[in-house]
Amino acid sequence: MAYVTGENPVPGDYVKNQWEQLGTVTSVHATQDGLERINVRWYDGAFDLPLAFAEEFTLISRKA
């Protein structure tokens, strides 16, 4: 499943969640049911997020 904005997740993507926390996707994992989970490293010092659903995030930017 893609981000809220429709793009498929890629490691290195700069994203935000519904609380406006900013982070970078460190890895992407596809599940058997077709959903994609991502690991996120936060910039605000919060604990890294293991295996969140990509659909809970908005893509801010992506390296070309």
Secondary structure, 3 states (H helix, E strand, C coil): CCCCCCCCCCCCCEEECCCCCEEEEEEEEECCCCCEEEEEEECCCCCCEEEEEHHHCEEEECCC
